[in-house]
Amino acid sequence: MDPTPSSRPERRKRAFIIHGYLSYPAEAWLPWMKAELEKRGYRVELPAMPAPDRPVIAEWVRFIDGLVGAPDGDTVIVGHSMGVMAVIFYLESIGRAGRSVGRTVLVAGGFPPGLSAAEAAPRIHGNSVLTPWFTTPVDPAKVRAAAGKATVIISNDDPYIDVPKAVAAFEAKLGPAIIRENGKGHYNEDDGLTELPAALEAAIAAG
């Protein structure tokens, strides 16, 4: 016999926080975000990503997929820096399978631009490890279908991102809520950030 509605176990919200290139789980505001979500009853994963000094798209997507398992409306996924691109490639993969998360929060990153190798060269500064991240195309429609309620957080003085181009790309390809902040840089350890309330609010906001 099926359990009555009152006896069914309550679905617990889950959050997955994905750091970026050359980063690690204890950087900057990431541990704070994990702790704040856990206080609110979320089950949170903040893993060390595979080989963060030489990230491979397929390996990171496979790792995220194994971590999340079956995504649903109670799933929140947060990406920082290159973790933003990793999350977008992951969303494309589950979008192709007709699956989606409930919320996506993208901090200090860009939408994968799908450039040619020649176009990507000035942006990777000779680091061939990064070439695929800037040259691999992505289907925006599949990403949108999988992203749930999406929020992009970006600072006006990010030293690694062309902010106007990044915002325009997100608006055209994902259509998220965009939060522009001032003086937060790349939201990493160098910027002295240990908390990021905007990301927390985006992850837990009702509606």
Buried (B, 14 or more C-beta within 10 A) or exposed (E): EEEEEEEEEEEEBBBBBBBBBEBEBEBBBBBBBBEBBEEEEBEBBBEEBEEBEEBBBEBBBBBBBEBBEEBBEBBBBBBBBBBBBBBBBBBBBBBEEEBBBBBBBBBBBBBBBBBEEEEBBEBBEEEEEBBBBBBBEBEBEBBBBBBBBBBBBBBEEBEBBEBEEBBEBBEEBBEBEBBEBEEBBBBBBEBEBEEBEBBBEBBBEEE
